[in-house]
């Protein structure tokens, strides 16, 4: 009997809770319908904020997933090295290690389960009479015991054991073989070596920190074979997998003694977790470009800010209407409602709005996602149901947003005593107004910070695009040469191409002027008293007219000359101004002095004005250029403006007469822009989300202006009867909001200045943040506020005062 009674009691409680919740949401829905304008603004603002949050969350989720598809990812590490005296491109940390490191680690450390060595290679591959220029990797036989790239065909344990084996991706296999079945077929490398296809990888995941179209055994690579016992040269990436339970810190502590066994240098080896490479790696010579965890934090901050702005909108309108809702609270309390019930009612309304906004956000996200994917260049998806963590984060964020948005009416208005509440809660009106004003100030301060950030990033990019780099970039076509036949016949090719009036100059070089990354050391130079002192210096081989084609200024001495035989027989060098100063020389007396490098001596024949041979993130470094017209990797062509596509077609047709391999070309200004790809994308993303933040702020202000005009209907009618003009009424209603925007502007200035100076600190050459940027950002915010408020102000000002006074 007692059991039945208990069951009935529990059932009654559940039924009561169900009925109450149903009633709460029914009343909440009626309140939303009763005020469609406010409801629309709330739901639209929250929907935009949640949509931004969802898309940025999808992007962050993708970025932090890099390399997690590998089954042993949590035990896999890359071996990096710090070379204390070798600062290269701003750091002395490198991802490349010596070729024999893999075998030595496997032999010396039982806690290492497996290891592999890889390196990137671009090859010309010929199959079925057609040649392809493809990007791939070489790998040691244990590659598939470290990385999880499942073979749809072939055996991963034997696919790389033969030097003549090659593994293709499915896409490359379909491209090279008409029947789409590459297994067992022959592919020829450009040096004549033949490979047999022993495996097919269906797809390389896009969230891998390196990609490839083919894999060939390391044993087939000439560079690897030449360095297999050489500890002094680094050029390979070494990955290890630890045994279950092994400690990476303990293993790393053994490295100094281990390395001293094989090498006498002072290099410091350390382990980097595989899953840290994409976001937390700041080392030289990566397999591919990585992202930065700083930008992930930045985007996460933007997502939270935009969502918070939307929640503030809701709270602002809730605060504005709290006086009217106070009477409702008083009436409900008089008839017996408990405060807990009232809190639940108000939170039910905000939660209903939040989840209606979520449905709108999901719709907007699905619509906008293809555009966002192009913007961030990532294959994103919104697989809510397939990823419980993603779904939980979205639902949790919606829940928190709803709670924040409804917190004021739920926890403050319900505190009023019934007699005060029925009078409109006038005792609390000032505090309500202060809270509302504070929220508006915070909202516009945040928006202004985003506007300033967007402007600073844009101006820095504009500075990069317009600053004098010290060399010409326009109308210069660059060809990436990998065929020795072109090197051997370059003079003939040059003469044929120069017969075309649309080509004014042709030169060759080992590197392009915007990215000279080869570095060496000078062992001696005239005037140096310390025979052991060395000077690190960047270096590149160039053709005779390289500096002339790129418009570089030779401020002392001369350029390389075909008429002076000693330039090739005795060694001639061009130094930049920074190199001259680093050697302790005066620019006026540098010409004719000697330098020693690579076991030989040479003479400085000219001094080139400093130019930016790296991105503007780095200071200009010491540089020497030497004459090497017969060995190069790039051909540069100065083209005349107009008909560029026809000129490019003519160049490629001419080159195909001398080489059977595809011609790879690009314009230098496009190559230049790729150096700042991260900043360009950041500018676009911050710009779009700044516009959204301003839109959300404007929506909130629109609602508050409408409420303010409604509250002051009688005042406006009296002022018009007494002779106030429309302009007077508009100014009256607008000035209070403009004051709040100005206060937000004052708060935003120091925060924005500090944040953007922090960002600009990463550039060696940068703009200075002037007052104009802040004034412009503040002006934009005030203009948006005026346009938003004036609509409601004009509407109220032109209303018939008789109707306004009668309504009271």
N, C-alpha and C positions, 0 to 999 in steps of 0.2 A: 504494500500500500504506500509506504513512504517512498519507495523507488518510483512509483507512478507519479506521486505528487512532485517529486524532484524533477522528473522528466517534463511534467507539465509546466513547472515553474521556469525551467530553462527555455522551453519552447516559447513560453509567453514573453520572456525577456528578449529572445531573438526576434519575435514578431513585433514587439514594441520598438526595438532598435530599427528594424526594417521600415516600419510605418513612419518613425520620426525622420529617418534619413530621406525617405521618399517625400515627406512633407517639406523638409528643408530645401531639397533641390527643386520641388515644385514652386515654392515661394521664390527661390533664387531665380528660377526661369522667368517667373512673372515679373520680377523686378527688372530683369534684363530687357524684357519686351516693353515694359512701361517706359523706359528711357532708351529708345533705340539709338539715338545719337551718341550718347555716352558709351553705350554698350559696343557700338561699332568701333569707336575710337579705341576703347580698351582692348577689344579682341584683335583689331588690326595691328595695334602697337605690339601687343604680346606675340601675335603671330609672326610679325617681321623679326622681332627679337629672337624668338625660338627657332625660326628658320635659319637665321644667321648662326645661332648656336649649334644647330644640328649639322649644318654643312661644315663648319670649322671643326666640330668634333669628329666628323667623318674623315676630314683631312688629317687631323692629329692622330686618329686611330690608325690610319694607313701609314703615317710616317713612323710611328713607334713600333710598327709590325715588321720592319725590315729585318730580314734574315731569320725570323722566328719560324719559318716553314721548315727549316733544317731540324731533323729529328734530334740532333745532339747539340743544338744551339746553346743550351745552358752550360755546356762543358767545352765549348769551342772558343779558341782564342787566336788572335793574330799576334805574331811576334814583331814588335816594333823596336826601333833602335834610336837612341839619342847619341849624336856625335857632337861632343862639347864644343869643338872649335870650328864646326862647319855650319854656320848660319846661312841658310838658303831659303829664299823667298819668305823671310821673316821668322823662321823657326829652325831649330837644329834637331827636330824630331823627324824621323823617316819611317815609312811603312815598308821599305825594301830592305832585304837582308841578303847575305851571301848564299849561293847555291848549295853548299854542303851542309847548311844548318839543319835541314830536315833529318838527314841521316844521323848526324851527331846527336840530336835531341832524342831520337828513337833509341839510339844505342846507349845513351848515358842516363836516361831517366825512365825507370820502369813505371812511374805514375802517368806517363804519356801513353794513351791507348793507341793513337794513330796520328799521322801527320801528312801534310801534302805541300807541295810547292807549285805555285802558278805564276804566270807572267802574261801580259797582254801582247798580242801580235796582230798586225794587219797584214793580210796576205792576198796575193792574186792567185785564185784557184780556178783551174780550167776543168770543165766536165762537158762531155758531149759536144766538143768543139766551141764552147762558149766560155768566156773568161769573166770572173766576178771579183770585185774588190771587197773583201769581207773582213769583219772584225771578230777576233776570237781569242782563245787563250791556249797556252801550253800548260800541261799539268802532269805531275808525277803519278805513278800508277795507283796510289792510294786515295786519289781525289774523291771517289765516290764513297769512301769510308768516312770522309769528313763532311761532305756536302750532300744534301738530299735533292738531287736532280734525277728523278726516276726515268729510266730508259723504257720507252715503249717498245723498242726493239734492241736486241743485243744484251750481253751479260756485263754488268758493271764491274765485276771482279776481273775480267779479262780484256775489256774493251780498250784499255790503254797499255797493255803489256807489250805489244809489238810496236817498234819505232815507226812502222808504216801504216798504223791504224789512224783513223779519224772518226770523230763523232760529230754529227750534224744536228741542228735543231730541225724540227719538222718543217718550219717555214723555209729554211735554206734548202733542205732536201727537195721540197716541191719546186723551188725556184731553179735549182740546178739540173733536175732530172724531170723530163717531161711526163714520165709515167708516175712520178711521185713516190717511187720506191727506190731509195738510194742504197739499201743494204747490199753489201758485197761488191758494190761498183767502185770504179777507180776515179780518183781525183788527182790532178797533177798540180804541184806547187810551181811557182814561177821559176824556181831554179832547176826544174826538171824532176824533182823527187815525186814519186808516186805514192798515194795513200789509198788504202781500202777502207770503205765505210764499215765500221764495226758496231755502230750504235746510233740510235736516234732518240733525242730528247724531245718530248712532245712540246714542251714550252718552258722557257726560263721565267720564273716568277718576276713580275715587275718590281716587287719589293725585295729584290736581292741587291746587295751593295755593289755587285758587279754583274755585267751581262756579257753574253757571247753568242755567236752564231755557230761556232765550231770549237772543238777541242782536239788538239794534236798532242801526242806524247812529248814530254819534256826531252826525252832522249833523242827526238828527231830535230831538236832545235840547236843550231850551230852555236849560238851564244851560250846556251845552257851547258852544252858539252865542253865548251872552252873554259867554263868557270866552275865545273863540278868539284874541283878541289881547291878553288881560289877563295880564301877568306878576306882578301883585301878589297874585292869588288862586290858591290851590292847591286842587285837589279831584279830580285825575285821576292815574291810574297810567300811567307811561310805561315801555315795554319796548323794548330795542334788541337787534339781532343784529349782531355784528361780522363783518367779512369773515374768511375763513380766514387765519390767520397774524397777524391784528391783535392788538395788545397792549392789554388793558383798562387796565393801569396807566398806560401812556403817554397813552391817551385821557383818563383821569380827570385827569391832570396839566394838561390843556388847559382844563378846565372853568372855573376862576376867570376867565380872560380871556374865555372864551366867554360866561359869564353876565353879566359887566360890560358886554358889548356890548348886552344887552337889558334889564337891570334894574340899579337902583342899590342894591338891598338887599345885605346881607352874608351871604346864605345860601350854604352850602357844599354843592355837589352831588357825589355819588359813586355808584359802580356797585356793585350787589350781585348776585352770581351767582344765576341763577334757581334752581338746585338748592340754594342755601343758605337760601332764604326760609322753608321750612317748619320748619327746625330751628335756624337761626342768625340769626334776625331778632328784634331787640328794638326795634321802631320803632312809632310811633303810626299809627293809621288803616290797619290791614291789611284786605285784602279778605275774609279769614275768619280764624278763630282758628288759630294755629299751635301746634306742639309746641315743646319745648326740647331741645337736645342734652344738657343736664344730666340730664334724665330718661332719655334713651337710655343715657347712661353709667351711671346708677343701675341701670337694669334689666339692663344688661349685667353690672354688678358682682354683682347678685343671682343672675343665671344662673350665673356662674362660681363664686360662693360655694356655691350649692346643689349644683352638680356636684362641687365640691371636697370638700364635706362627705360626699357619697356615696363619693368615692374614699378619704377618710380612714377611713370605716367599714370598707371592704375592707382597707385597710392595717392598721387596728387589729386586726382578727380574724386577719390574716396574721401580725402580730407576736406575737399571743397564742398562736398555734399553732406558732410557729417552733421551739419546743423539740422538739416531736414531729417536726416536719419536719427538724430538725437530725439526728436519728438516721437518717432516710431519706437525707439528704445524705451522711452518713458511710458508710453502707452502699454507696451508689452509687459513691462515690469509691474505696472499697476494691476494688470489682469492675471499676474502670478508667474510670469516667465522668470526663470533663473538666469543668472549671468552666463553660466556655462552653455545654456541653450542658445542665448543670443550670440555668444562667440561662435558656436557651431553654425548658426544661421549665416553670419557674415562671412565666415571662412568658406561655407558652402557656395556662396555667391562668387567669391574670388576663385575658388577651385573650379567651378563650372566655367567661368570665363577663361581660366588658364587652359582647361582641357578642350574647350571649343577653339581656343587659339592654337592648341597643339594640332588639331585636325587641319586648320588653315595652314599651319607651319609645314606639316607633312606634304600638303598639296603644293605649297610654294617651293619646298625643297626639291620635290620630284621634277617640277617645272624648270627650276633654275640650275639644277645639278649639272646638266650637260655644259652649260656656260661656265660654271665654276670649275669643272674638270679641265676645260681648256685654259682657264686662267691660271690654275695651279699646276697644270701639266701632270696630273695624276689620275689613274683610273679608279675613281671612287665609286662606292655603291652605298645604298642606304638599306642594307639587309638587316632590318630591325629584328625580325623574328629569328634569323639564323644566328645572330650574335646577342646572347642574353646580356652581356656586359653593356653593349651599345644601347639596347632597349632599356635596361635599368637606368643608365645615365640620363637618357632622354626623359623617361617618366619621372625620375627623381628630380631632375632640373625643373620640369613642369610643376611638380608638387611644391618644391621650394619656392619657385617664382610665385605660385598662387598664394602660398603662406605669407611671403613678404608683401605681396601686393595688397592682401586683405588684412594685414596686421593692424593698421591704425583703427579702422572702424571696429574690428573684432576685440581689441584689447584696451582701447582708450575710450571710445564712445560708450561702450557698455559699462564703464566704471561710473558714469554719471548717476546721481541720485534721481529718482523719478520726478520730483518736483522741479529740479533744474532741467532735466531732460525735456519735460513738457513745455518749459519756457524757451526751448531751443538751445539749451546748453550755453548761454551767453557767457558764463564765467570762463568757459574754455575757449571762447572764440579767438581771443588773442593768441593763445598757444597754438590753436589750429592754424591760424594764419601764419604764425612764425614757422611752424613745421612745413607748411606748404611752400613758403618762400625759400626755406632752406633746401627743400628738394629741388625746386626749380633752379636755384643757384648751382647745386651739385650737378644737375643734369646738363646745364649749359657749360659749366666748367669742363666736364668730361668731353662734351662735343667740341669745345674750343681746343682742348689738348689734341684731339684727333685731327682737327683742321690744321693746327700748327704742324703736327707731325707730317701730315700729307704734304704740306707746302715745303717743309724743309727737305724732305726726301726728293720732291720734284726739283727743287732748286739745285740740290747737290747733283742730281742726274743731269740737269741742264748745264751745270758747271763742267761736268765730265765731258759732255758732248761738245761744248763750245770752247773749252780751254785749249790753248796751243800745246799739243803733245810733243812738238819738236820735229814732227815729220808729217808728210801729207797722207791723208787717208782716202780722199775721194777719187773715184774712177781708177782705182788700182785693183786689178784682178790677180789673185794669187793661186798658183797651181801647186798641189801637194804631189811631189814626184817620188814614186817608189820603184820606177823601172830604170835600171842602169843603162838601157838603150838610149833613153832620152839624155842622160848625162853624157854619154859618149858622143852623141850627135848634136849637142846643144848649140854649137856655133852655126851649124847648118840650119837648125830650126830657128835660131835667132834671125838669121839673114832672111829667111823666107817670110817670117812674120812681120819683120820691119818693112817689107815691101807694101804692106797695107797701111794707107795713110791714117787709118783710125787707131793705129798703135804707134805711140811716140817713142817709148823707151821699153827695154827689156833688161832685167837683171836677175841674178840668182843669189841664193843665200842659204846658209844652214838653218837659220831661224828667221821669223818675221820680226819687225822692229817693235811690235807691241808685246811680244812675249819671248824675250831672250832669257832662257832658263838654264843654259849650260854654264857651269862654273868651274874654275880652276884656281890655282895659286901661282903667283909670281915668286920665284925663288931668289931673285936678285934684281937690282935696278941701280942705275947710276946715282951715286951720292949716298947710297945706303951703307952704313957702317957696321951693321949687324948681319953677319953671314947666315945666321940661323933664322932671321926674321922672314916671314912670308906674308904676302898680301893677297887675300881672297879677291877674285875678280871674275866678273861675268865675261863670257867670250862667245864670239860667233864668227864663222867664216863667211866672206861676202865676195861678190864679183866687183869688177872695176867701177861700174857706174851705180852701185847700190845707193850710195849717199845722195847722188844727183837725182836718181829716180824718185827717192822719197823726200827730196827737198830739204835734206839736213844741212845745217850750216857748219862749214869748216872754218873755225875762227882763227886758227893759226896753222901754218904749214900748207900742205896740199893733200889731195886725194890720191888714191892708188892710180898708177899710170901704166898703160901698155907700152909707153915709149921708154920707161926706165926699167931695165932688166933686173936691177938689184932688188926691186920690189918682190920678185919671185925667187931669186937666187940667194939672197942674203937675209930675207925676212923683213917685212915692213908692217908697222902697226899704226892704227888710229886709236887714240884714247879719247874718252869723254872728259869733260872738265872735272867731274868727281874723281875719276881715276888719277888725274894729274895731281889733284890736291891730296889724295890718299897716299901718293908716293912722296909727298913733301916737296913737290916741284912748283915753280911758278909757271903759269900758262904761257907767258911770253918766252920762256927759255926751255920749254919742254921738247920742242922739235929738235931732233938730232940726238937725243939721249937714248941710251940703250936699256933694254930690259931682257931678263933671262927667264925662260920658261920651257918646260918639256925637254930639257937637256941642250937647248940651243939659245942663241942670242938673236935679237932683232933690234931694229931702230924705229923710233917713233917718227913718222913722217908728217903727222897732222893731228890737230886737236879738234874734235867734233863738239859742237855745242850740246850741252846736256839735253837728252830727250827722255820721255817716259817709256822705258822698255818693259815695264810691268804695269799693273793697274795702279790707280791713284791711292790704293791702300798702302803702298810701299813708297819709301823714300827712293830717290834715284840712286842707284848703286854704281860702283866703279865698273867700267866696261872697256874692253879692248876688242877691236875688229881686225882680223887679219885677212890677207888675200888668199882666197882658195876658189878660183873660178871653175875648177873641174869636178869638185865634189859639193853637192848641195842637196837639199830636200825640198826647196821651194823655188819656183820661178815667179817673179813679179812682173806684171805688165802694166804700164801707164797707158790708159785708153783715153781717146778723145770723147767728149760728151756727145750724146746722141747715138741712136741705133746700137745700144750696148748689147742687146740680145743677138743681133746679127754678127757683131764683132766676136762675141763669145762662141757662137756657132762656128765661125771661121777658124778660131783658135783651136777648138776641139777637133775639127776636121783635119787641120794641119798636123796636130800631134798624133792622130790615129794613123797617119802615114808612116810614122817612125816607131810606133809602139802598138802592140795588139791589146794592151791593157786599158781599162776604162780611165778616163781623165777625171780627177777630183779637183774641183775649183770652187772658189768663193771670193766675194769682194771683201776687201780689207775692212771696210766700215762695218760689215756684218760680223766679221771675226772679232773686231773691236767690241761690238755690243755684247757678244757672248761673255766677255770678261765681267760684265756688270749685270748678268742675267738675274741674279738673286735680287739685286737692288731694284731692277726694273719691275720684277714681279711683285716685290714688296710695295712699291709705289702704287701699282694698280690695285692690289688687294686693300691696302690701307685707304686708298682713295674711295673705293666702292663702299667700304664699311663706314667711312666718315659720312658719306652721303646718306647712308641708312640711319646712322646715329642722328644726323640733323633732321631727317624725316620724322623719326620717332619723337624727337624733342619738339618739333613743330606740331605734331599731332596732339601731344599733351598740352602744349600752350594753346592750341586751337580750342580744346575742350575747356580749359580753365578760363579763357577769354569769354567763351559763350556763357559759362557759369557766372562770371563776374558781371557781364552785361545783364544777365537775368536778375541777379541780386540787386542791381542798382537801377532797375527799371524806373522806379518812382523818382529817384534823384535825377536821372537823365530827363524825364518828362518835365520836372520843375525847372531845371536849367534851361531847357528849350523854351519854355513859356516865358522865362525871364530874359530871353534873347541870345542864348548861347548858339553859336554856329555849329555846323557839322564838324568843322576842323577843331573847334574847342572841345567837343565831346570826344572825338577820336583821340586827341592829345590827353584828355583826362583819363581815358581807359587804358591808354598805351603806356603812359609814363611809368607806372608802377612796375610793369613787366620789364620795361627797358632798364630800369634801375637794377632789377634782379640779374639781368643778363650782364650788365656792366660789373656787378659784384662777382659773378661767375668768371668773367674775363680776368679780373684782378687776381682771383685765386688761381686761375689756370696758368698765368704767365710764368711764375717761378717753376711750377711742375713741368710745363712743356719745355722751358729753356733747359732745365737740368736733363730731362730725358733725351732730348734731341742732341745735346752736346755729348751725352754718353754714346749715342749712336754714331755721331760724326767723329768721335775719337778713334774709330777704326780706320779712318782715312788719313793718310799722311798729308794729302792736299785736299782742302775742304773749303766750303763757304763759311762765312761768319754769319751767325744768326742776327740779323738786323732788327731794328724796331719796326720796320715796315711790315715784316711777316706777322708780328703780333697785332699790329693795328689792322691789317687786312683781315686776319682771322676774327678779330673782335667785330670789325665792320660787317663781315659776313653773318656772324651770329645775330647782331643787332638788326640787320636787314631782314633776316628770316623771321625774327621775332616780330618786327613791325608789320611785315606782310601778313603774318599769321594772325596777329591780334587785330590789325586794322580791318580785316574782313568782318569780324564780329562787331567791332567798334562802329564801323560805318553802318552796318545793318541796324544796330541799336540807335544810332544817331539820326537816321532818316525816318525812324518809326514815328507815327502820329502821337504827339504827347498826350492828346486827349485819351487815346486808347490806353497809353501807358498808365496814366493817372487813374482811369476808370478800373484798370485791372487790379489796382490796390484797394 
